[in-house]
């Protein structure tokens, strides 16, 4: 029990021993047995095949960000301390919940460890850590003031670290949109699922109609028609009332 607790704090993963039995949990569990080298498990790269749906390539453009996922796809953002849960979309509870790893300082410490801590922090693959940080830029794009404002609010509420999304000095510069899920070796499958969920969501309320600007031409055409319709009703009622007063 003490070893698994230390591993959870060290790796920020929900590590459990097989002897602990079955636990009901909404997070991804990493099981380590005594025969497997502990340090080799986090370094192991996931398979990169089948990350993108074979029949279509889903573009992650400027419409793919956290606010659209919340407003249009009814996805609830859930901060998590479990790195294995990052970008995991949970639909098993009857509602959509997107887990996002909240510990930005943890990623910074592993990306740029000091000499004193290098021997115990050089655990995860650097490419994996950089890609994790790139996903924050994708969800909270710096060019969108509403997304950056939302991120600051989450940080002020202590739901996310202030260091979230920053890239350490000397690291690989972030990619620029548009992306495709295959650009992400480790998170491609989860991003493809999020993109599919967003693209298949249709507005069901006035607020969603207002925020749904994925097709700008359709959005402008619809709201111009609504404004013209409301003006027609207004002047129609106004003429009726004026005619009644004059008679």
VEXTIVO-54574 format. One line per field, with one value per residue (C-alpha): x, y, z. Coordinates in pm, whole numbers, plus 32768, in hexadecimal, padded with zeros to 4 digits. Layout:
// VEXTIVO-54574
X <- [X:...]
Y <- [Y:...]
Z <- [Z:...]
END
This chain:
// VEXTIVO-54574
X <- [8000:8118:81D6:80A9:8065:81CC:81AC:8069:8110:824B:81A9:8052:7FAF:7EA1:7F8A:7EF8:7F83:7ECE:7EA7:7DD8:7CB0:7BA9:7B5A:7A3D:7AE0:7A94:7C05:7CF6:7DBA:7F24:7F6E:80D5:8145:8282:832A:8317:8421:8371:8435:83FC:827F:8260:8369:82B1:8224:80C1:807E:8046:7F72:7DF9:7E05:7D37:7BF5:7C48:7B1F:7B50:7C50:7BC4:7C51:7C96:7C70:7C2F:7ACF:7B61:7B8F:7B0D:79F1:7957:7979:78BB:77B8:776A:77B4:7740:788D:78E4:7A4F:7ADA:7C36:7CFA:7E41:7E5E:7F38:7EA7:7D50:7DC0:7CC9:7BFC:7A8C:79AA:7847:77F5:773B:7635:76E6:7823:7951:7AA6:7BCA:7CEC:7E32:7E4D:7FB8:8082:81A1:81C7:81FE:82F7:83BD:83DB:842E:853B:85B8:86CF:8817:879E:865C:86C6:8707:859F:84DE:856D:8451:8360:83B5:83F7:8326:8200:8222:823D:810F:804B:8098:8040:7EE2:7EAD:7F00:7DFE:7CEB:7D42:7DCE:7E90:7DFC:7C9E:7C6A:7B32:7BF1:7D1B:7C2D:7B7D:7CCC:7D2A:7BDE:7C23:7D7D:7CF6:7C02:7D31:7CA5:7DDE:7F47:7FBC:80CC:7FD0:8018:8163:828A:83DC:8501:85B7:8499:8402:831E:81AC:8104:800C:7EA7:7E08:7E68:7DFC:7DF4:7F1A:7FF2:7FD1:8082:8003:7EB4:7E41:7D2E:7C99:7CA6:7BFD:7AE6:7ABA:7AB4:79AE:78D7:78EE:78A9:777A:76DD:75BC:7538:73FF:73D9:73F6:753C:75D2:7555:7605:7751:7750:7826:78CC:782B:783F:776A:764F:7668:764F:7536:746A:748B:7445:7307:72A9:72E6:7219:70FF:70FE:7103:6FE1:6F19:6F70:6F09:6DD2:6D5E:6DC1:6CEE:6BC5:6BE1:6C09:6AE0:6A0C:6A67:6A15:68BE]
Y <- [8000:80F2:80A5:80E4:822D:829D:8239:8300:8438:8401:83B0:8459:8315:8249:8127:7FFA:7EAB:7D77:7CFF:7E33:7D93:7E34:7FA0:8066:819A:828A:82B7:81E5:80F4:808C:7F35:7EDF:7D85:7D3F:7C8E:7DB8:7EC8:7FF6:80F5:8051:806D:81EA:81F0:80F7:81A1:814D:80C1:81CF:80FE:8127:827B:8319:8292:81E1:8266:83D7:84D5:85BE:871B:87C5:892E:8A75:89FD:88E7:8978:8946:8A45:89A5:884E:88CD:89A7:88DA:8774:8792:8711:8754:87A6:86D9:872B:85F4:859F:845C:848A:834D:83F7:8525:8564:8431:8462:83AB:836B:8247:8316:8398:84E5:8545:858F:85F0:85B3:86A8:8683:87B2:87A3:8884:88A1:8728:872F:884F:8798:8662:8728:87FD:8748:87E1:872A:86CA:862B:85AD:844A:841F:84F7:8474:837B:83DA:83F9:8568:8550:84D6:85F8:86FC:866C:867B:87EE:8820:879F:88C3:89B3:88FB:890C:8A6C:8B16:8C53:8D0F:8CF5:8DEA:8D39:8BF0:8C91:8D4D:8C07:8B63:8C82:8C59:8AE6:8B36:8C3C:8B37:8A52:8950:8964:89C4:8B1A:8A6D:89B6:89C5:8A7C:89F1:89EE:8AAF:89EB:88FC:88B2:89D0:897B:891B:8A04:89A6:8905:87AE:864D:8545:848F:85BC:853F:83F4:83BA:8471:8447:834C:841A:855A:84A9:843C:85A0:8625:8523:8580:86F5:86CF:85F1:86E6:87B9:88F2:88B9:8A0D:8B7E:8B9D:8A7D:8B18:8C5B:8BB4:8ABA:8B73:8A46:8AA8:8C23:8C47:8B77:8C34:8D8D:8D1F:8C8D:8DBA:8EB4:8DF2:8DF5:8F6E:8FB0:8ED7:8F8E:90E3:9078:9011:9156:923B:9166:918E:92FC:9340:928B:9356:94A2:944A:93FF:9549:960F:956F]
Z <- [8000:8059:7F18:7E3B:7EF0:7EB0:7D43:7D1F:7DAB:7CDD:7B8E:7BB6:7B45:7BF1:7C41:7CF4:7D57:7CD8:7E3F:7E97:7DE9:7D0E:7D4F:7CBA:7C24:7B09:7AB5:79EC:7AC9:7A8E:7B22:7B71:7BDE:7C9E:7B78:7A88:7A9A:7B2D:7A68:7917:7921:78FE:77EA:7715:75E0:7576:741F:731C:7230:721C:72C2:71AC:7120:6FDC:6F15:6F5C:6FCE:70D7:70CA:7217:71A9:7260:72B9:738F:74EB:764C:7638:7505:75A6:76D6:7628:74F2:755B:76C7:7746:78B1:78FD:7A21:7AA9:7B07:7BB3:7AEE:79BA:791E:7915:7847:7728:7787:772D:7822:77A9:788E:7992:789E:7876:77C2:789C:7814:7900:78E1:79A0:7A84:7AFF:7A1B:7B14:7B0C:7994:79B3:7ABE:79E3:78A9:794A:7A82:7B4F:7B8A:7CE3:7C64:7B0B:7B86:7C02:7B07:79BF:79A6:7890:7723:76CE:7591:7660:7758:7643:7592:76D7:76F1:7585:75CC:76BE:75A3:74D3:75DB:7653:7518:7576:744C:74E2:75FE:767B:76A1:774F:7834:7888:78D5:79BE:7A74:7AA2:7B25:7C15:7C99:7CD0:7BE0:7B09:7B4C:7ADA:7A14:793D:77C8:77DD:771E:77CD:7738:762D:75E6:7495:7421:7412:72CE:722B:71C4:710B:7191:7148:725C:71BB:721A:7381:73B3:7514:7520:73B7:7402:751D:7450:732D:7418:749A:7336:72D3:7401:73B3:723E:727C:7373:72F1:739F:746E:7517:74C0:757E:74BB:7377:73D9:742D:730F:720F:7174:7027:701A:6EDE:6F72:70BD:7019:6F31:704F:7135:701E:6FD3:7146:715E:7024:70AB:71FC:7150:7073:71A6:7259:713D:70FE:7267:7263:712C:71C8:7308:724A:7169:729A:733F:7205:71D4]
END
